[in-house]
């Protein structure tokens, strides 16, 4: 009976990479909620500056975190497929299969959560940032319309902070499922 690692030499290194990458992704995302976003919500920082920084944070995060999750998703799908292929001849592959499937599914859930919940909020905050900046340039800081936009930005920042923990929890679940697949013994 062949072990998966005997047939696919890259199996464990890829598992280790995906676990570390998923945990890193979760950690980076998690730190944005209790550390970075609260700093952008400080009352003594003019809202239009906080809006610019929020838009900057969200925009630059798009270049790193989604591609990292994409790599983790593809790697977990590959590992799940290999385990499925060898599951009839390897007890280890058979034991890894459901755990790797959970890891792949949670990576896909992270993407769905981000696209369905986080990205629409990110876009709204980016639009508000531009509108708030334009209002400052036009000298409308004191107008009711500008104050309403400031309140909406603060509301979205608070909501984003809370919902970002949900995304991080899904990523942590992916890393945990990956760890359980890595250490499984038969």
FENHURA-V229047 format. One record per pair of residues at least 4 apart in sequence whose ideal C-beta (glycine too) atoms are under 8 Angstrom apart, sorted by sequence separation. I is the first residue (numbers start at 0). J is the second residue. D is the distance in whole Angstrom. If there is no record, write none. Layout:
i: <I	I>
j: <J	J>
d: <D	D>
This chain:
i: <1	2	3	4	9	10	11	12	13	14	15	16	17	18	19	20	21	22	23	24	25	26	27	28	29	30	31	32	33	34	35	36	37	44	45	46	47	48	49	50	51	52	53	54	55	56	57	58	59	60	61	62	63	64	65	66	67	68	69	70	71	72	73	74	75	76	77	78	79	80	81	82	85	88	89	90	91	92	94	95	96	97	98	99	100	101	102	103	104	105	106	107	108	109	110	111	112	113	114	115	116	117	118	119	120	121	122	123	124	125	126	127	128	129	130	131	132	133	135	141	142	143	144	145	146	147	148	149	150	151	152	153	154	155	156	157	158	159	160	161	162	163	164	165	166	167	168	169	170	171	172	173	174	175	176	177	178	179	1	30	31	39	44	112	113	134	135	139	140	141	4	86	87	134	139	3	4	85	86	41	84	134	40	83	39	82	86	134	81	82	134	39	82	83	39	82	131	134	36	39	78	79	82	131	130	131	79	35	78	79	127	131	79	75	78	79	127	128	31	78	127	75	76	75	123	124	127	31	72	75	124	123	124	72	71	72	120	124	27	28	27	72	68	72	120	121	120	24	68	69	68	117	120	24	23	24	65	68	117	116	117	20	24	65	116	117	20	21	116	20	112	113	17	112	17	109	112	16	17	61	109	13	17	108	109	13	14	57	105	109	13	105	57	58	105	106	10	57	105	54	10	53	54	101	102	105	101	102	7	50	54	102	53	54	101	102	50	51	99	3	50	98	99	102	3	6	98	21	47	50	51	98	99	3	50	98	6	1	47	17	21	24	46	47	95	98	3	1	2	4	47	0	1	3	47	95	0	2	3	94	0	2	94	3	91	47	91	91	90	75	53	47	50	68	71	75	78	46	49	53	46	46	49	40	40	39	40	36	40	36	37	36	33	36	32	32	32	31	32	29	28	29	32	28	29	28	25	28	25	24	25	22	25	21	22	25	21	21	22	21	18	21	18	17	18	14	18	14	15	14	11>
j: <5	6	7	8	13	14	15	16	17	18	19	20	21	22	23	24	25	26	27	28	29	30	31	32	33	34	35	36	37	38	39	40	41	48	49	50	51	52	53	54	55	56	57	58	59	60	61	62	63	64	65	66	67	68	69	70	71	72	73	74	75	76	77	78	79	80	81	82	83	84	85	86	89	92	93	94	95	96	98	99	100	101	102	103	104	105	106	107	108	109	110	111	112	113	114	115	116	117	118	119	120	121	122	123	124	125	126	127	128	129	130	131	132	133	134	135	136	137	139	145	146	147	148	149	150	151	152	153	154	155	156	157	158	159	160	161	162	163	164	165	166	167	168	169	170	171	172	173	174	175	176	177	178	179	180	181	182	183	6	35	36	44	49	117	118	139	140	144	145	146	10	92	93	140	145	10	11	92	93	49	92	142	49	92	49	92	96	144	92	93	145	52	95	96	53	96	145	148	53	56	95	96	99	148	148	149	99	56	99	100	148	152	102	99	102	103	151	152	56	103	152	102	103	103	151	152	155	60	103	106	155	155	156	106	106	107	155	159	63	64	64	109	106	110	158	159	159	64	109	110	110	159	162	67	67	68	110	113	162	162	163	67	71	113	165	166	70	71	166	71	165	166	71	166	74	166	169	74	75	121	169	74	78	169	170	77	78	121	169	173	78	170	124	125	172	173	78	125	173	124	81	124	125	172	173	176	173	174	81	124	128	176	128	129	176	177	127	128	176	81	128	176	177	180	82	85	177	102	128	131	132	179	180	85	132	180	89	85	131	102	106	109	131	132	180	183	89	88	89	91	134	88	89	91	135	183	89	91	92	183	90	92	185	95	183	140	184	185	185	173	152	149	152	170	173	177	180	149	152	156	152	153	156	153	156	156	157	156	160	159	160	160	160	163	160	161	163	163	164	163	163	164	167	166	167	167	167	170	170	170	171	170	173	170	171	174	171	173	174	174	174	177	177	177	178	177	181	180	181	181	181>
d: <5	7	6	7	5	6	6	6	6	6	6	6	6	6	6	6	6	6	6	6	6	6	7	8	7	5	5	6	7	7	7	6	7	6	7	6	7	6	6	6	6	6	6	6	6	6	7	8	7	5	6	7	6	6	6	7	7	6	6	6	6	6	6	6	6	6	6	6	6	6	6	6	5	8	6	6	6	6	8	5	6	6	7	6	6	6	7	7	6	6	7	6	6	6	6	6	6	5	5	8	7	6	6	7	6	6	6	6	6	7	6	6	6	6	6	7	6	6	7	7	7	6	7	6	6	6	6	7	6	6	6	7	6	6	6	7	6	6	8	8	7	6	6	7	7	6	6	7	7	6	6	6	6	6	6	6	6	7	5	7	6	7	5	7	6	4	6	7	6	8	5	5	8	7	5	5	5	4	4	7	8	7	7	8	5	5	5	7	7	8	4	5	5	6	5	4	7	7	8	7	8	7	5	6	6	7	4	6	5	5	6	7	8	6	8	5	6	7	7	8	5	5	5	4	8	6	7	7	7	6	5	6	7	4	5	6	6	7	8	6	6	8	6	7	7	8	5	6	5	8	6	7	7	5	7	6	8	8	7	6	7	6	7	7	8	6	7	5	8	5	7	6	5	5	5	6	6	7	6	8	5	5	7	5	6	7	6	5	5	7	6	7	7	7	5	5	7	7	4	6	7	5	5	8	5	6	8	8	5	7	4	4	6	8	4	5	6	6	7	6	4	5	7	7	6	6	8	8	8	5	7	5	5	5	7	4	8	7	4	7	7	8	6	5	5	7	6	6	6	8	7	6	6	6	5	6	6	5	4	5	7	8	6	7	7	8	8	5	4	7	7	8	5	7	7	7	8	4	7	6	6	7	8	7	5	7	7	6	8	7	7	5	8	8	5	8	5	6	6	8	6	7	7	6	4	5	5	6	4	5	5	8	8	6	7	6	8	5	4	4	5	6	4	6	6	6	6	7	7	5	7>
